[in-house]
Amino acid sequence: MTAPSHPAVDRVTETLAGHGLSPEIVWFDDAVTTAPLAAAALGVEVGQIANSLVFTLDGDPILVLTSGAHRVDTDWLGAQLGGVIGRASKEAVKDATGQVIGGVAPVGHPAPVRTLVDVDLAGYDEVWAAAGHAKTVFPTTFDELVRITGGTPHAVEAPKGER
């Protein structure tokens, strides 16, 4: 049986191949649009899910790859980055990534998007990211995410003592 095909997933696969990677794209029967759903479907810890969240930083898109184990503190992160982080509209997400909310992958975008990679993901040997569609994921590592996205490792919430 051949794997399903989707244009956004094909772009992700091509981008990964361009970085020398050929992970198996896992297709689910149903959409796994949240970290808990994806973790349950994969049988892994929710912290191993690398959520791809698109925000705006002073109006420009920014992709934050965050561990499914916590939320991005947009006020704190915006202050760290010297700007204001806002929620991106579904249209802004689609324009920046070529993908829709719920299936945004770390790569395969029409143009580079400034990317931050949650340092908490480094605590796992394997992490899972969306592959361009809400029914798809692929395995990777923290170091690979940083490399293939050109991302910057960064905390996405204040250290425990500052909260």
Phi, psi and omega per residue, in radians:
M1 nan 2.344 3.130
T2 -1.550 2.623 3.131
A3 -1.208 2.611 3.059
P4 -1.060 2.855 3.124
S5 -2.214 2.576 3.082
H6 -2.680 2.411 -3.071
P7 -0.956 -0.743 -3.126
A8 -1.178 -0.676 3.117
V9 -1.170 -0.692 3.095
D10 -1.064 -0.709 3.110
R11 -1.128 -0.705 3.106
V12 -1.092 -0.826 -3.135
T13 -1.040 -0.759 3.121
E14 -1.124 -0.713 3.125
T15 -1.134 -0.770 3.103
L16 -1.059 -0.757 3.119
A17 -1.065 -0.633 3.096
G18 -1.124 -0.346 3.078
H19 -1.748 0.212 3.101
G20 1.376 0.336 -3.113
L21 -2.001 2.515 3.066
S22 -2.470 1.023 -3.138
P23 -1.189 2.689 3.056
E24 -1.234 2.225 3.034
I25 -1.462 2.107 3.134
V26 -1.598 2.192 3.087
W27 -1.832 2.284 3.076
F28 -1.763 2.750 3.081
D29 -1.195 -0.580 -3.119
D30 -2.154 2.764 3.118
A31 -1.108 2.460 3.063
V32 -2.103 1.355 -2.974
T33 -1.556 -0.009 3.074
T34 -2.212 2.741 3.118
A35 -1.045 -0.780 3.114
P36 -1.052 -0.687 3.109
L37 -1.130 -0.792 -3.140
A38 -1.114 -0.777 3.141
A39 -1.078 -0.752 3.137
A40 -1.119 -0.724 -3.130
A41 -1.154 -0.565 -3.115
L42 -1.601 -0.299 -3.072
G43 1.268 0.635 3.136
V44 -2.176 3.019 3.093
E45 -1.257 2.542 -3.128
V46 -1.060 -0.511 3.111
G47 -1.148 -0.303 3.131
Q48 -1.429 -0.122 3.125
I49 -1.513 2.151 3.113
A50 -1.645 1.656 3.092
N51 -1.192 2.326 3.057
S52 -1.752 1.815 -3.079
L53 -1.955 2.203 3.111
V54 -1.741 2.214 3.065
F55 -2.126 3.138 2.922
T56 -2.020 2.496 3.043
L57 -2.078 1.874 -3.055
D58 0.893 0.685 3.059
G59 1.630 -0.285 3.140
D60 -1.673 2.519 -3.132
P61 -1.165 2.504 3.048
I62 -2.448 2.323 3.137
L63 -1.743 2.206 3.109
V64 -2.025 2.016 3.079
L65 -1.615 1.876 -3.020
T66 -2.089 2.578 3.057
S67 -1.082 2.408 3.111
G68 -1.137 -0.125 -3.088
A69 -1.401 -0.180 3.131
H70 -2.683 3.059 -3.117
R71 -1.832 2.716 3.058
V72 -1.357 2.245 3.040
D73 -1.543 1.634 -3.015
T74 -1.133 -0.590 3.108
D75 -1.136 -0.840 -3.123
W76 -1.138 -0.810 -3.100
L77 -1.141 -0.721 3.091
G78 -1.021 -0.752 3.111
A79 -1.090 -0.689 3.123
Q80 -1.110 -0.598 -3.082
L81 -1.624 -0.043 3.091
G82 1.335 0.537 3.138
G83 -2.720 -2.899 3.140
V84 -2.007 2.180 3.115
I85 -1.696 2.292 3.095
G86 -2.209 2.946 3.104
R87 -1.360 2.311 3.091
A88 -1.438 2.449 3.069
S89 -1.223 2.833 3.127
K90 -1.080 -0.545 3.090
E91 -1.201 -0.709 3.116
A92 -1.138 -0.669 3.100
V93 -1.091 -0.843 -3.124
K94 -1.099 -0.748 3.136
D95 -1.098 -0.737 -3.065
A96 -1.307 -0.623 -2.999
T97 -1.967 -0.326 -3.026
G98 1.304 0.175 -3.076
Q99 -2.266 2.881 -3.112
V100 -1.843 2.689 3.121
I101 -0.919 2.379 -3.115
G102 1.790 -0.329 3.134
G103 -2.394 0.254 -3.091
V104 -1.130 2.184 3.112
A105 -1.631 2.839 3.098
P106 -1.226 -0.315 -3.077
V107 -2.401 3.112 3.105
G108 1.531 0.398 -3.101
H109 -1.562 2.753 -3.140
P110 -1.093 -0.537 3.117
A111 -2.567 2.753 3.128
P112 -0.998 2.462 3.087
V113 -2.087 2.268 3.080
R114 -0.925 2.256 -3.010
T115 -2.265 2.353 2.984
L116 -1.959 2.433 3.131
V117 -2.031 2.063 -3.115
D118 -0.965 2.130 -3.121
V119 -1.105 -0.372 3.109
D120 -1.120 -0.426 3.110
L121 -1.155 -0.379 3.133
A122 -1.148 -0.292 -3.138
G123 -1.350 -0.021 -3.119
Y124 -2.082 2.435 3.093
D125 -1.196 -0.539 -3.129
E126 -2.385 2.371 3.045
V127 -2.212 2.819 -3.089
W128 -2.156 2.326 -3.138
A129 -2.206 2.682 3.068
A130 -1.104 2.650 -3.081
A131 -2.010 0.484 3.052
G132 1.818 -0.069 -3.141
H133 -2.595 2.595 -3.063
A134 -1.124 -0.220 3.113
K135 -1.801 0.209 -3.044
T136 -2.249 2.570 3.008
V137 -2.557 2.861 3.020
F138 -2.489 2.612 3.114
P139 -1.465 2.549 3.104
T140 -2.753 -2.927 3.075
T141 -2.284 2.890 3.074
F142 -0.985 -0.864 -3.104
D143 -1.063 -0.694 3.100
E144 -1.139 -0.707 3.119
L145 -1.036 -0.776 3.127
V146 -1.090 -0.784 -3.100
R147 -1.151 -0.869 -3.021
I148 -1.303 -0.412 3.124
T149 -1.652 -0.255 -2.994
G150 1.157 0.399 -3.050
G151 -1.330 2.918 3.105
T152 -1.898 2.134 3.038
P153 -1.094 2.330 -3.079
H154 -2.807 2.484 2.979
A155 -1.155 2.618 -3.138
V156 -1.994 0.040 3.041
E157 -2.584 2.760 -3.107
A158 -1.074 2.540 3.017
P159 -0.973 2.646 -3.051
K160 -0.849 -0.672 -3.126
G161 -1.216 -0.303 -3.103
E162 -1.711 -0.114 -3.052
R163 -1.416 nan nan
